[in-house]
Amino acid sequence: MSDLDHRPALRACGGRADVPGGPVRELLKPREASLGSTVVRRLLPNLGRRMVGAWCFVDHYGPDDIADEPGMQVPPHPHMGLQTVSWLHEGEILHRDSVGSVRTLRPRQLGLMTAGRAIAHAEQSTVPHPRLLHGAQLWVALPDAHRNVPPAFEHHPDLPVVTAAGLTATVVLGGLDGAVSPGTTYTPLVGADLALDEGADVRLPVERDFEYAVLTMSGATEVDGVRLDPGSMLYLGSGRSELPLRALSDAGLLLLGGEPFDEKIIMWWNLIGRTQEEIAEGREAWMSGDRFGTVRGYDGAPLPAPALPPTPLKPRGRTR
């Protein structure tokens, strides 16, 4: 998924200086943006918090009734220096990319795209498509040693599951309670889809050295005593060995976590680099048709890159 902000800012993210050494409870407010006929709620990067481990971008969308709408329509656009994670609760998305992948993604199947040095992709609701569309799009920053790996796409329809009374946890990426996703990772992290039955009251084992956040996809829950409704995200800091979860109704959550990302990165539009010059070079390569390749089979023009901001980057770190 693309950042469709017409005036995206250069953002400095990463480093451990602003990672709390213990548990916190920070409720992150989303910013809404339009994605065709779908409205997305952007939760990372956020004015209050820019990364959770290597997770650096989180959009939540739906559930939307798109029976009489085109649904998601994201033209070809570039990525570099990151991985994208596509995760659906309802609906279908057709993924096409410049390494030749064409794949229909369905609920609770992992679509993992590693941009590495450069890739382009497009995302569309299938034709015909299911009535409802509901999901999340997430990015993972690649560490310096791996940010120029060859571009690739992985589709994993079968993922490991952890269960407890009233809880089914699907391990999307990384590991949770001994279960490990087949998706390729480059830093210690976890992404898990948590389905809770109404009345469930569980304590989920987590890693003390990881920082965590929880996104509510559906239903009403209490996470470490904080009430969460759909579309809200709670940043939890680090230093926990377990996370209390209580479901006030049938509910769905996304647990995101990982070791704090050591490196400083620069995010702009759909590109991640280490210097403003790298970002400018990536933008020019996209506009000139160099490096990122061609997404074949998409009926329409690619997204043009926005103009770079006129002012130089002002480092802001992980938080504002």
VEXLUMMI-537572 format. One record per residue (C-alpha): x, y, z; residue in one letter; residue number from 0. Coordinates in Angstrom, 3 decimals, always signed. Layout:
<rs>
+----------+----------+----------+---------+-----+
!       c1 !       c2 !       c3 ! residuo ! num !
+----------+----------+----------+---------+-----+
!        X !        Y !        Z !       A ! NUM !
...
+----------+----------+----------+---------+-----+
</rs>
This chain:
<rs>
+----------+----------+----------+---------+-----+
!       c1 !       c2 !       c3 ! residuo ! num !
+----------+----------+----------+---------+-----+
!   +0.000 !   +0.000 !   +0.000 !       M !   0 !
!   +1.206 !   +3.481 !   -0.821 !       S !   1 !
!   +1.441 !   +6.535 !   +1.373 !       D !   2 !
!   -0.972 !   +8.761 !   -0.569 !       L !   3 !
!   -0.060 !  +11.948 !   +1.267 !       D !   4 !
!   +0.490 !  +14.565 !   -1.456 !       H !   5 !
!   +3.034 !  +16.396 !   +0.705 !       R !   6 !
!   +4.840 !  +13.684 !   +2.674 !       P !   7 !
!   +7.428 !  +14.847 !   +5.157 !       A !   8 !
!  +10.912 !  +13.462 !   +5.566 !       L !   9 !
!  +10.901 !  +11.591 !   +8.883 !       R !  10 !
!  +13.841 !  +10.416 !  +10.960 !       A !  11 !
!  +13.004 !   +7.246 !  +12.870 !       C !  12 !
!  +14.749 !   +4.546 !  +14.860 !       G !  13 !
!  +17.366 !   +4.316 !  +17.567 !       G !  14 !
!  +16.890 !   +3.210 !  +21.171 !       R !  15 !
!  +17.090 !   +6.598 !  +22.906 !       A !  16 !
!  +13.318 !   +7.116 !  +23.081 !       D !  17 !
!  +12.292 !   +3.529 !  +23.869 !       V !  18 !
!  +10.875 !   +3.298 !  +27.391 !       P !  19 !
!  +12.807 !   +0.931 !  +29.650 !       G !  20 !
!   +9.576 !   -0.372 !  +31.161 !       G !  21 !
!   +5.862 !   -0.740 !  +30.489 !       P !  22 !
!   +3.843 !   +2.285 !  +29.355 !       V !  23 !
!   +0.311 !   +2.804 !  +28.005 !       R !  24 !
!   +0.213 !   +5.359 !  +25.184 !       E !  25 !
!   -2.986 !   +5.544 !  +23.152 !       L !  26 !
!   -2.123 !   +6.546 !  +19.578 !       L !  27 !
!   -4.685 !   +8.582 !  +17.644 !       K !  28 !
!   -5.086 !   +7.664 !  +13.951 !       P !  29 !
!   -5.009 !  +10.039 !  +10.995 !       R !  30 !
!   -7.533 !   +9.293 !   +8.251 !       E !  31 !
!   -6.629 !   +9.228 !   +4.549 !       A !  32 !
!   -8.540 !   +8.228 !   +1.402 !       S !  33 !
!   -7.483 !   +5.205 !   -0.646 !       L !  34 !
!   -9.895 !   +5.124 !   -3.570 !       G !  35 !
!  -13.295 !   +4.264 !   -2.100 !       S !  36 !
!  -11.626 !   +3.035 !   +1.103 !       T !  37 !
!  -10.755 !   +5.203 !   +4.112 !       V !  38 !
!   -7.622 !   +4.156 !   +5.999 !       V !  39 !
!   -6.618 !   +5.027 !   +9.544 !       R !  40 !
!   -2.873 !   +5.689 !   +9.785 !       R !  41 !
!   -1.464 !   +4.712 !  +13.191 !       L !  42 !
!   +2.266 !   +4.630 !  +12.426 !       L !  43 !
!   +4.151 !   +6.843 !  +11.896 !       P !  44 !
!   +2.330 !   +8.910 !  +14.481 !       N !  45 !
!   +2.998 !  +12.306 !  +16.026 !       L !  46 !
!   +3.591 !  +10.546 !  +19.319 !       G !  47 !
!   +5.444 !   +7.422 !  +18.149 !       R !  48 !
!   +7.204 !   +6.551 !  +14.904 !       R !  49 !
!   +8.301 !   +2.906 !  +15.250 !       M !  50 !
!   +7.577 !   -0.245 !  +17.253 !       V !  51 !
!  +10.610 !   -2.483 !  +16.872 !       G !  52 !
!  +11.196 !   -2.546 !  +13.111 !       A !  53 !
!   +7.492 !   -1.885 !  +12.386 !       W !  54 !
!   +7.393 !   +1.615 !  +10.911 !       C !  55 !
!   +4.029 !   +1.956 !   +9.132 !       F !  56 !
!   +0.541 !   +0.748 !  +10.076 !       V !  57 !
!   -2.691 !   +1.438 !   +8.173 !       D !  58 !
!   -6.032 !   -0.045 !   +9.293 !       H !  59 !
!   -9.002 !   -0.004 !   +6.904 !       Y !  60 !
!  -12.599 !   -1.173 !   +7.055 !       G !  61 !
!  -14.725 !   -3.030 !   +7.525 !       P !  62 !
!  -16.192 !   -1.289 !   +4.466 !       D !  63 !
!  -19.172 !   -2.355 !   +2.370 !       D !  64 !
!  -17.762 !   -2.197 !   -1.171 !       I !  65 !
!  -20.488 !   -4.229 !   -2.915 !       A !  66 !
!  -21.228 !   -1.307 !   -5.257 !       D !  67 !
!  -17.751 !   +0.248 !   -5.101 !       E !  68 !
!  -14.450 !   -0.518 !   -6.837 !       P !  69 !
!  -12.838 !   -1.124 !   -3.456 !       G !  70 !
!   -9.096 !   -0.816 !   -3.095 !       M !  71 !
!   -7.392 !   +0.686 !   -6.148 !       Q !  72 !
!   -3.708 !   +1.463 !   -5.606 !       V !  73 !
!   -1.755 !   +2.039 !   -8.845 !       P !  74 !
!   +1.857 !   +0.870 !   -9.275 !       P !  75 !
!   +4.186 !   +2.619 !   -6.847 !       H !  76 !
!   +7.753 !   +2.058 !   -5.610 !       P !  77 !
!   +9.268 !   +0.768 !   -2.381 !       H !  78 !
!  +12.851 !   +0.491 !   -1.168 !       M !  79 !
!  +14.521 !   -0.383 !   +2.118 !       G !  80 !
!  +11.505 !   -2.127 !   +3.654 !       L !  81 !
!   +9.109 !   -5.068 !   +3.691 !       Q !  82 !
!   +5.337 !   -4.793 !   +3.266 !       T !  83 !
!   +2.909 !   -7.052 !   +5.129 !       V !  84 !
!   -0.630 !   -7.375 !   +3.749 !       S !  85 !
!   -3.156 !   -8.783 !   +6.226 !       W !  86 !
!   -6.884 !   -9.244 !   +5.632 !       L !  87 !
!   -9.780 !  -10.084 !   +7.924 !       H !  88 !
!  -12.341 !   -9.788 !   +5.115 !       E !  89 !
!  -12.193 !   -9.341 !   +1.347 !       G !  90 !
!   -9.681 !  -10.117 !   -1.374 !       E !  91 !
!   -6.745 !   -8.124 !   -2.757 !       I !  92 !
!   -4.970 !   -8.800 !   -6.051 !       L !  93 !
!   -1.232 !   -8.147 !   -5.710 !       H !  94 !
!   +0.978 !   -7.516 !   -8.745 !       R !  95 !
!   +4.645 !   -6.546 !   -8.604 !       D !  96 !
!   +7.662 !   -5.834 !  -10.791 !       S !  97 !
!   +9.333 !   -9.206 !  -10.140 !       V !  98 !
!   +6.372 !  -10.877 !  -11.858 !       G !  99 !
!   +4.277 !  -11.935 !   -8.853 !       S ! 100 !
!   +0.505 !  -12.086 !   -9.344 !       V ! 101 !
!   -1.351 !  -13.340 !   -6.281 !       R ! 102 !
!   -4.820 !  -13.033 !   -4.783 !       T ! 103 !
!   -4.569 !  -12.491 !   -1.025 !       L ! 104 !
!   -7.393 !  -13.764 !   +1.186 !       R ! 105 !
!   -8.218 !  -13.431 !   +4.892 !       P ! 106 !
!   -5.481 !  -14.546 !   +7.293 !       R ! 107 !
!   -2.997 !  -15.326 !   +4.528 !       Q ! 108 !
!   +0.384 !  -13.607 !   +4.663 !       L ! 109 !
!   +1.444 !  -11.511 !   +1.685 !       G ! 110 !
!   +5.035 !  -10.447 !   +2.386 !       L ! 111 !
!   +6.937 !   -8.293 !   -0.099 !       M ! 112 !
!  +10.619 !   -7.535 !   +0.461 !       T ! 113 !
!  +11.545 !   -4.402 !   -1.449 !       A ! 114 !
!  +15.263 !   -4.506 !   -0.781 !       G ! 115 !
!  +17.006 !   -2.199 !   -3.238 !       R ! 116 !
!  +13.843 !   -1.570 !   -5.265 !       A ! 117 !
!  +10.456 !   -3.007 !   -6.217 !       I ! 118 !
!   +7.118 !   -1.681 !   -7.474 !       A ! 119 !
!   +3.649 !   -3.139 !   -6.917 !       H ! 120 !
!   -0.071 !   -2.472 !   -7.334 !       A ! 121 !
!   -3.011 !   -3.560 !   -5.175 !       E ! 122 !
!   -6.626 !   -3.864 !   -6.239 !       Q ! 123 !
!   -9.820 !   -5.434 !   -5.006 !       S ! 124 !
!  -10.592 !   -8.473 !   -7.125 !       T ! 125 !
!  -13.304 !   -8.408 !   -9.829 !       V ! 126 !
!  -15.803 !   -9.537 !   -8.714 !       P ! 127 !
!  -14.990 !   -9.003 !   -5.053 !       H ! 128 !
!  -16.569 !   -9.904 !   -1.708 !       P ! 129 !
!  -18.938 !   -7.375 !   -0.188 !       R ! 130 !
!  -16.715 !   -6.417 !   +2.749 !       L ! 131 !
!  -13.103 !   -5.220 !   +2.868 !       L ! 132 !
!  -11.232 !   -5.136 !   +6.180 !       H ! 133 !
!   -7.540 !   -5.381 !   +6.866 !       G ! 134 !
!   -4.214 !   -3.799 !   +7.700 !       A ! 135 !
!   -1.145 !   -2.859 !   +5.723 !       Q ! 136 !
!   +2.167 !   -2.738 !   +7.577 !       L ! 137 !
!   +5.795 !   -1.974 !   +6.769 !       W ! 138 !
!   +8.932 !   -3.337 !   +8.380 !       V ! 139 !
!  +12.185 !   -1.359 !   +8.099 !       A ! 140 !
!  +15.153 !   -3.376 !   +6.828 !       L ! 141 !
!  +18.432 !   -3.050 !   +8.761 !       P ! 142 !
!  +21.412 !   -1.582 !   +6.945 !       D ! 143 !
!  +23.059 !   -4.969 !   +6.343 !       A ! 144 !
!  +19.998 !   -6.227 !   +4.428 !       H ! 145 !
!  +18.349 !   -3.169 !   +2.918 !       R ! 146 !
!  +19.728 !   -3.916 !   -0.557 !       N ! 147 !
!  +18.706 !   -7.583 !   -0.709 !       V ! 148 !
!  +17.083 !   -8.704 !   -3.998 !       P ! 149 !
!  +13.364 !   -7.897 !   -4.178 !       P ! 150 !
!  +11.017 !  -10.811 !   -3.531 !       A ! 151 !
!   +7.398 !  -11.725 !   -2.766 !       F ! 152 !
!   +6.173 !  -14.501 !   -0.454 !       E ! 153 !
!   +2.675 !  -15.889 !   -0.058 !       H ! 154 !
!   +2.016 !  -18.059 !   +3.007 !       H ! 155 !
!   -1.594 !  -19.304 !   +3.210 !       P ! 156 !
!   -0.903 !  -21.573 !   +6.192 !       D ! 157 !
!   +0.506 !  -20.008 !   +9.352 !       L ! 158 !
!   +1.226 !  -21.417 !  +12.827 !       P ! 159 !
!   -1.364 !  -20.932 !  +15.542 !       V ! 160 !
!   -1.098 !  -20.606 !  +19.334 !       V ! 161 !
!   -4.228 !  -21.297 !  +21.388 !       T ! 162 !
!   -5.439 !  -20.735 !  +24.930 !       A ! 163 !
!   -8.879 !  -20.568 !  +26.557 !       A ! 164 !
!  -10.831 !  -18.103 !  +24.404 !       G ! 165 !
!   -7.781 !  -17.131 !  +22.321 !       L ! 166 !
!   -6.525 !  -18.129 !  +18.878 !       T ! 167 !
!   -3.270 !  -16.386 !  +17.914 !       A ! 168 !
!   -2.056 !  -16.654 !  +14.310 !       T ! 169 !
!   +1.667 !  -15.900 !  +14.017 !       V ! 170 !
!   +1.924 !  -13.590 !  +11.007 !       V ! 171 !
!   +5.630 !  -12.761 !  +11.209 !       L ! 172 !
!   +8.413 !  -13.624 !  +13.638 !       G ! 173 !
!   +7.714 !  -15.819 !  +16.653 !       G ! 174 !
!   +5.263 !  -16.043 !  +19.551 !       L ! 175 !
!   +5.299 !  -18.549 !  +22.423 !       D ! 176 !
!   +7.503 !  -20.961 !  +20.463 !       G ! 177 !
!   +5.544 !  -20.786 !  +17.171 !       A ! 178 !
!   +7.433 !  -19.230 !  +14.232 !       V ! 179 !
!   +6.002 !  -17.814 !  +11.004 !       S ! 180 !
!   +7.534 !  -18.999 !   +7.699 !       P ! 181 !
!   +7.815 !  -15.372 !   +6.547 !       G ! 182 !
!  +11.361 !  -14.053 !   +6.086 !       T ! 183 !
!  +12.535 !  -11.588 !   +8.738 !       T ! 184 !
!  +15.743 !   -9.603 !   +9.196 !       Y ! 185 !
!  +15.363 !   -8.368 !  +12.793 !       T ! 186 !
!  +13.878 !   -9.963 !  +15.939 !       P ! 187 !
!  +10.164 !   -9.108 !  +15.848 !       L ! 188 !
!   +6.630 !  -10.443 !  +16.054 !       V ! 189 !
!   +3.341 !   -9.801 !  +14.339 !       G ! 190 !
!   +0.373 !  -11.871 !  +15.548 !       A ! 191 !
!   -3.350 !  -11.831 !  +14.831 !       D ! 192 !
!   -5.289 !  -12.424 !  +18.060 !       L ! 193 !
!   -8.896 !  -13.667 !  +17.892 !       A ! 194 !
!  -10.621 !  -13.431 !  +21.286 !       L ! 195 !
!  -13.968 !  -14.890 !  +22.307 !       D ! 196 !
!  -16.302 !  -12.689 !  +24.350 !       E ! 197 !
!  -15.389 !  -13.033 !  +28.008 !       G ! 198 !
!  -11.871 !  -14.336 !  +27.348 !       A ! 199 !
!   -9.391 !  -13.258 !  +30.027 !       D ! 200 !
!   -5.849 !  -14.359 !  +29.207 !       V ! 201 !
!   -2.239 !  -13.426 !  +29.862 !       R ! 202 !
!   -0.208 !  -13.690 !  +26.667 !       L ! 203 !
!   +3.518 !  -14.508 !  +27.080 !       P ! 204 !
!   +5.766 !  -11.845 !  +25.513 !       V ! 205 !
!   +9.487 !  -11.004 !  +25.381 !       E ! 206 !
!  +10.818 !   -8.585 !  +28.017 !       R ! 207 !
!  +13.361 !   -7.102 !  +25.588 !       D ! 208 !
!  +10.734 !   -6.315 !  +22.925 !       F ! 209 !
!   +8.642 !   -3.173 !  +22.739 !       E ! 210 !
!   +4.995 !   -3.756 !  +21.798 !       Y ! 211 !
!   +1.837 !   -2.162 !  +20.476 !       A ! 212 !
!   -1.661 !   -3.551 !  +19.968 !       V ! 213 !
!   -4.077 !   -2.521 !  +17.194 !       L ! 214 !
!   -7.779 !   -3.280 !  +17.655 !       T ! 215 !
!   -9.202 !   -4.641 !  +14.397 !       M ! 216 !
!  -12.712 !   -5.411 !  +15.689 !       S ! 217 !
!  -14.731 !   -5.675 !  +18.893 !       G ! 218 !
!  -14.042 !   -4.186 !  +22.306 !       A ! 219 !
!  -11.157 !   -5.246 !  +24.535 !       T ! 220 !
!   -9.102 !   -4.267 !  +27.531 !       E ! 221 !
!   -5.343 !   -4.511 !  +26.964 !       V ! 222 !
!   -3.340 !   -4.196 !  +30.179 !       D ! 223 !
!   -6.410 !   -2.569 !  +31.672 !       G ! 224 !
!   -6.924 !   +0.011 !  +28.868 !       V ! 225 !
!  -10.216 !   -0.073 !  +26.947 !       R ! 226 !
!   -9.672 !   -0.282 !  +23.172 !       L ! 227 !
!  -12.245 !   +0.089 !  +20.403 !       D ! 228 !
!  -11.798 !   -0.700 !  +16.680 !       P ! 229 !
!   -9.176 !   +1.405 !  +14.920 !       G ! 230 !
!   -7.308 !   +2.328 !  +18.095 !       S ! 231 !
!   -3.693 !   +1.417 !  +18.858 !       M ! 232 !
!   -2.016 !   +1.187 !  +22.263 !       L ! 233 !
!   +1.768 !   +1.486 !  +22.595 !       Y ! 234 !
!   +2.993 !   -0.606 !  +25.509 !       L ! 235 !
!   +6.748 !   +0.002 !  +25.806 !       G ! 236 !
!   +8.967 !   -2.869 !  +26.956 !       S ! 237 !
!   +9.828 !   -4.810 !  +30.108 !       G ! 238 !
!   +6.842 !   -7.165 !  +30.163 !       R ! 239 !
!   +6.900 !  -10.963 !  +30.336 !       S ! 240 !
!   +3.137 !  -11.267 !  +29.818 !       E ! 241 !
!   +0.325 !   -9.105 !  +28.459 !       L ! 242 !
!   -3.158 !   -9.157 !  +30.061 !       P ! 243 !
!   -5.998 !   -9.300 !  +27.504 !       L ! 244 !
!   -9.727 !   -9.248 !  +28.226 !       R ! 245 !
!  -12.454 !   -9.414 !  +25.582 !       A ! 246 !
!  -15.649 !   -7.423 !  +26.206 !       L ! 247 !
!  -17.059 !   -8.912 !  +22.987 !       S ! 248 !
!  -15.754 !  -11.194 !  +20.270 !       D ! 249 !
!  -12.686 !   -9.238 !  +19.162 !       A ! 250 !
!   -9.694 !   -9.171 !  +16.851 !       G ! 251 !
!   -6.318 !   -7.605 !  +17.660 !       L ! 252 !
!   -2.960 !   -7.268 !  +15.959 !       L ! 253 !
!   +0.025 !   -7.586 !  +18.286 !       L ! 254 !
!   +3.166 !   -5.884 !  +16.906 !       L ! 255 !
!   +6.526 !   -5.967 !  +18.626 !       G ! 256 !
!  +10.244 !   -6.384 !  +18.313 !       G ! 257 !
!  +13.637 !   -5.410 !  +19.586 !       E ! 258 !
!  +14.004 !   -1.613 !  +19.397 !       P ! 259 !
!  +15.446 !   -0.719 !  +15.999 !       F ! 260 !
!  +19.017 !   +0.446 !  +16.589 !       D ! 261 !
!  +19.511 !   +2.436 !  +13.396 !       E ! 262 !
!  +18.279 !   +5.855 !  +12.372 !       K ! 263 !
!  +16.300 !   +5.744 !   +9.132 !       I ! 264 !
!  +14.668 !   +8.326 !   +6.905 !       I ! 265 !
!  +11.130 !   +7.622 !   +5.673 !       M ! 266 !
!   +9.608 !   +9.604 !   +2.829 !       W ! 267 !
!   +6.554 !   +8.600 !   +0.809 !       W ! 268 !
!   +7.136 !   +4.878 !   +0.062 !       N ! 269 !
!  +10.909 !   +4.940 !   +0.406 !       L ! 270 !
!  +13.271 !   +4.278 !   +3.301 !       I ! 271 !
!  +16.944 !   +5.296 !   +3.234 !       G ! 272 !
!  +19.670 !   +6.559 !   +5.494 !       R ! 273 !
!  +20.285 !   +9.985 !   +3.957 !       T ! 274 !
!  +18.208 !  +12.630 !   +2.258 !       Q ! 275 !
!  +20.372 !  +12.116 !   -0.840 !       E ! 276 !
!  +19.375 !   +8.431 !   -1.017 !       E ! 277 !
!  +15.723 !   +9.381 !   -0.880 !       I ! 278 !
!  +16.187 !  +11.936 !   -3.668 !       A ! 279 !
!  +17.995 !   +9.342 !   -5.794 !       E ! 280 !
!  +15.191 !   +6.825 !   -5.216 !       G ! 281 !
!  +12.558 !   +9.363 !   -6.232 !       R ! 282 !
!  +14.460 !  +10.241 !   -9.399 !       E ! 283 !
!  +14.888 !   +6.546 !  -10.261 !       A ! 284 !
!  +11.139 !   +6.006 !   -9.979 !       W ! 285 !
!  +10.263 !   +9.013 !  -12.094 !       M ! 286 !
!  +12.835 !   +8.115 !  -14.777 !       S ! 287 !
!  +11.729 !   +4.493 !  -15.011 !       G ! 288 !
!  +15.042 !   +3.187 !  -13.681 !       D ! 289 !
!  +15.669 !   +0.475 !  -11.052 !       R ! 290 !
!  +12.120 !   -0.288 !   -9.829 !       F ! 291 !
!  +10.931 !   -2.300 !  -12.835 !       G ! 292 !
!   +7.461 !   -2.520 !  -14.372 !       T ! 293 !
!   +4.221 !   -3.857 !  -12.912 !       V ! 294 !
!   +2.606 !   -5.727 !  -15.798 !       R ! 295 !
!   -1.119 !   -6.351 !  -16.124 !       G ! 296 !
!   -2.307 !   -3.222 !  -14.322 !       Y ! 297 !
!   -4.692 !   -1.125 !  -16.431 !       D ! 298 !
!   -3.608 !   +2.407 !  -15.619 !       G ! 299 !
!   -0.713 !   +4.746 !  -15.032 !       A ! 300 !
!   +1.699 !   +4.418 !  -12.105 !       P ! 301 !
!   +1.587 !   +6.860 !   -9.212 !       L ! 302 !
!   +3.849 !   +9.873 !   -9.762 !       P ! 303 !
!   +6.141 !  +10.723 !   -6.866 !       A ! 304 !
!   +5.275 !  +13.832 !   -4.841 !       P ! 305 !
!   +7.729 !  +16.701 !   -4.773 !       A ! 306 !
!  +10.427 !  +16.525 !   -2.135 !       L ! 307 !
!   +9.995 !  +19.054 !   +0.684 !       P ! 308 !
!  +12.018 !  +22.234 !   +0.197 !       P ! 309 !
!  +13.546 !  +22.177 !   +3.664 !       T ! 310 !
!  +16.240 !  +19.749 !   +4.855 !       P ! 311 !
!  +15.493 !  +16.956 !   +7.291 !       L ! 312 !
!  +15.268 !  +17.861 !  +10.972 !       K ! 313 !
!  +16.011 !  +14.693 !  +12.972 !       P ! 314 !
!  +13.169 !  +13.830 !  +15.337 !       R ! 315 !
!  +14.021 !  +10.301 !  +16.488 !       G ! 316 !
!  +11.420 !   +7.662 !  +17.396 !       R ! 317 !
!   +9.062 !  +10.095 !  +19.085 !       T ! 318 !
!   +8.166 !  +13.712 !  +18.561 !       R ! 319 !
+----------+----------+----------+---------+-----+
</rs>
